[in-house]
Amino acid sequence: MPPRLCSLQDAAGRIEACSTACPFWEHGGAVLAGGCALERLELDLKGRSELVEALLKIRSRLGRAPSDIEEEEARSLFHRLVPPARRDV
């Protein structure tokens, strides 16, 4: 089975395998299977280059956040971009 491609990178015009190490990956549990939080939000990223680049920057910050404070700041930026009706994700 070929690797799953990252929908965020695809929206940016790049090809990258989806990784469970990605900060947007949710590992899942008894009720919900593992998957990409961005895909679960069903955000339409096509033609929205500013949003895509902002999400890529947030993903980068979350991936290298050395402290809880920086991680919380990056997550706060992410939640500001999420539509209010979907903030429970």
C-alpha positions in Angstrom: 0.0 0.0 0.0 1.5 3.4 -1.0 2.1 5.9 1.7 -0.7 8.4 2.4 0.1 11.9 1.2 -0.1 15.0 3.4 -3.2 17.0 2.3 -1.6 20.2 3.7 1.6 19.8 1.6 -0.6 18.9 -1.4 -2.5 22.2 -1.0 0.9 23.9 -1.1 1.8 22.1 -4.3 4.3 19.8 -2.7 4.4 16.0 -2.2 5.1 14.7 1.3 4.1 11.5 3.0 1.6 11.9 5.9 3.4 11.1 9.2 2.1 10.1 12.6 4.9 12.3 13.9 3.1 15.4 12.5 1.7 17.7 15.2 -1.7 17.6 13.4 -1.9 13.8 13.6 -4.3 12.5 16.1 -3.5 9.0 17.2 -7.1 8.0 17.9 -8.4 5.5 20.4 -11.3 3.3 21.1 -13.9 5.4 19.3 -12.0 7.3 16.7 -9.3 6.0 14.3 -6.1 7.8 13.9 -6.0 10.6 11.4 -5.2 14.1 10.4 -6.9 16.8 12.5 -6.9 19.2 9.4 -8.7 16.6 7.3 -11.3 16.0 10.1 -12.0 19.7 10.1 -12.8 19.4 6.4 -11.1 22.8 5.6 -11.1 23.7 2.0 -7.5 24.6 1.4 -7.5 24.8 -2.4 -6.6 28.2 -3.6 -6.1 29.5 0.0 -2.3 29.9 -0.1 -2.2 32.3 2.9 -4.1 29.8 5.1 -1.9 26.9 3.9 1.3 28.8 4.6 0.0 29.8 8.1 -0.9 26.2 8.9 2.5 25.0 7.7 4.2 27.6 9.9 2.1 26.5 12.9 2.9 22.8 12.1 6.6 23.7 12.0 6.4 25.6 15.4 4.5 22.7 17.0 7.0 20.2 15.7 9.9 22.0 17.2 8.3 23.6 20.3 10.9 23.0 23.1 8.6 24.2 25.8 5.0 23.9 26.9 4.6 27.7 26.6 5.7 27.7 22.9 3.5 24.7 22.1 0.5 26.5 23.7 1.2 29.6 21.7 1.4 27.6 18.5 -1.9 25.8 19.3 -3.5 29.1 20.1 -2.6 30.4 16.6 -4.1 27.2 15.1 -7.3 27.6 17.0 -7.6 31.2 15.8 -7.7 29.9 12.2 -10.3 27.2 12.9 -13.9 28.2 12.2 -15.8 28.7 15.6 -18.2 25.9 14.9 -15.3 23.4 14.6 -13.2 24.4 17.6 -14.2 21.3 19.6 -11.9 19.2 17.4 
